[in-house]
Amino acid sequence: MSNLFLLEIVTPERQVYNGPVEQIICQCENGQIGVLKGHIPMITTLAEGDLKIKEDGGWKTLFIYDGFMEVTGDKATIFTQNIE
């Protein structure tokens, strides 16, 4: 059984990322949160900080500015003004 879920990252200008991932860790207003496949549905605000993405067994880190994240079933969508 696959442990992957879909991650989509969207800014006002473009879709930055759309693909399967194993895990994400991001900075919320009240601390860090990790998301795996099957996470409970939620909407949360994101604080400025690192967004860690685990794919193909390795980690990559992006810097995200304030935004929102919606988790539904096997998908997480991040809406942000800018990401580096």
C-alpha beads as a LAMMPS data file, in Angstrom:
LAMMPS data file: protein, C-alpha beads

84 atoms
83 bonds

1 atom types
1 bond types

-500.0 500.0 xlo xhi
-500.0 500.0 ylo yhi
-500.0 500.0 zlo zhi

Masses

1 110.0

Atoms # bond

1 1 1 0.000 0.000 0.000
2 1 1 1.336 3.419 -0.968
3 1 1 2.129 5.965 1.723
4 1 1 2.028 8.873 -0.753
5 1 1 -0.413 11.773 -0.847
6 1 1 -0.782 14.708 -3.223
7 1 1 0.788 18.075 -2.365
8 1 1 -0.180 21.197 -4.264
9 1 1 1.446 24.590 -3.613
10 1 1 -0.221 27.626 -5.160
11 1 1 0.714 31.326 -5.260
12 1 1 -1.357 34.097 -6.884
13 1 1 0.923 33.904 -9.934
14 1 1 1.274 30.153 -10.505
15 1 1 1.134 26.581 -9.302
16 1 1 4.551 26.001 -7.729
17 1 1 4.279 22.281 -6.972
18 1 1 1.874 19.453 -7.750
19 1 1 2.954 15.905 -7.034
20 1 1 3.052 12.939 -4.683
21 1 1 4.982 13.225 -1.411
22 1 1 5.593 11.026 1.632
23 1 1 5.419 13.727 4.306
24 1 1 5.474 17.491 4.837
25 1 1 6.453 19.520 7.886
26 1 1 5.499 23.189 8.045
27 1 1 5.374 26.073 10.487
28 1 1 1.893 26.984 11.745
29 1 1 0.966 29.892 13.999
30 1 1 1.209 27.652 17.107
31 1 1 4.191 25.473 16.155
32 1 1 5.180 22.895 13.586
33 1 1 2.839 20.346 12.058
34 1 1 3.622 17.179 10.164
35 1 1 1.278 15.709 7.590
36 1 1 1.243 12.101 6.414
37 1 1 -1.206 10.229 4.182
38 1 1 -4.543 9.843 5.956
39 1 1 -4.190 12.988 8.112
40 1 1 -7.486 14.263 9.493
41 1 1 -9.109 17.004 7.385
42 1 1 -8.188 20.511 8.536
43 1 1 -7.536 24.098 7.541
44 1 1 -4.775 26.026 9.279
45 1 1 -2.848 29.259 8.918
46 1 1 0.837 28.998 8.109
47 1 1 3.556 31.183 9.568
48 1 1 6.702 32.296 7.796
49 1 1 9.300 29.539 7.914
50 1 1 10.624 26.343 6.391
51 1 1 8.431 23.894 4.515
52 1 1 10.080 20.467 4.514
53 1 1 8.951 18.024 1.828
54 1 1 9.857 14.334 1.872
55 1 1 9.725 12.697 -1.553
56 1 1 11.545 9.684 -2.954
57 1 1 13.050 9.043 0.493
58 1 1 14.831 12.413 0.639
59 1 1 14.016 15.823 2.088
60 1 1 13.990 19.208 0.408
61 1 1 13.344 22.519 2.117
62 1 1 11.550 25.581 0.785
63 1 1 10.931 28.888 2.550
64 1 1 7.267 29.804 2.751
65 1 1 5.709 33.111 3.612
66 1 1 2.394 33.443 5.449
67 1 1 -0.459 31.443 3.992
68 1 1 -3.024 28.723 4.549
69 1 1 -3.036 24.950 4.254
70 1 1 -6.030 22.724 3.596
71 1 1 -5.741 18.976 4.199
72 1 1 -8.520 16.763 2.816
73 1 1 -8.225 13.007 2.588
74 1 1 -5.106 12.231 0.575
75 1 1 -4.307 15.807 -0.508
76 1 1 -2.706 18.884 1.067
77 1 1 -2.999 22.269 -0.619
78 1 1 -0.866 25.225 0.441
79 1 1 -1.883 28.744 -0.566
80 1 1 0.829 31.380 -0.058
81 1 1 1.830 34.785 -1.403
82 1 1 5.389 33.659 -2.081
83 1 1 7.707 30.670 -1.694
84 1 1 11.425 30.266 -2.284

Bonds

1 1 1 2
2 1 2 3
3 1 3 4
4 1 4 5
5 1 5 6
6 1 6 7
7 1 7 8
8 1 8 9
9 1 9 10
10 1 10 11
11 1 11 12
12 1 12 13
13 1 13 14
14 1 14 15
15 1 15 16
16 1 16 17
17 1 17 18
18 1 18 19
19 1 19 20
20 1 20 21
21 1 21 22
22 1 22 23
23 1 23 24
24 1 24 25
25 1 25 26
26 1 26 27
27 1 27 28
28 1 28 29
29 1 29 30
30 1 30 31
31 1 31 32
32 1 32 33
33 1 33 34
34 1 34 35
35 1 35 36
36 1 36 37
37 1 37 38
38 1 38 39
39 1 39 40
40 1 40 41
41 1 41 42
42 1 42 43
43 1 43 44
44 1 44 45
45 1 45 46
46 1 46 47
47 1 47 48
48 1 48 49
49 1 49 50
50 1 50 51
51 1 51 52
52 1 52 53
53 1 53 54
54 1 54 55
55 1 55 56
56 1 56 57
57 1 57 58
58 1 58 59
59 1 59 60
60 1 60 61
61 1 61 62
62 1 62 63
63 1 63 64
64 1 64 65
65 1 65 66
66 1 66 67
67 1 67 68
68 1 68 69
69 1 69 70
70 1 70 71
71 1 71 72
72 1 72 73
73 1 73 74
74 1 74 75
75 1 75 76
76 1 76 77
77 1 77 78
78 1 78 79
79 1 79 80
80 1 80 81
81 1 81 82
82 1 82 83
83 1 83 84
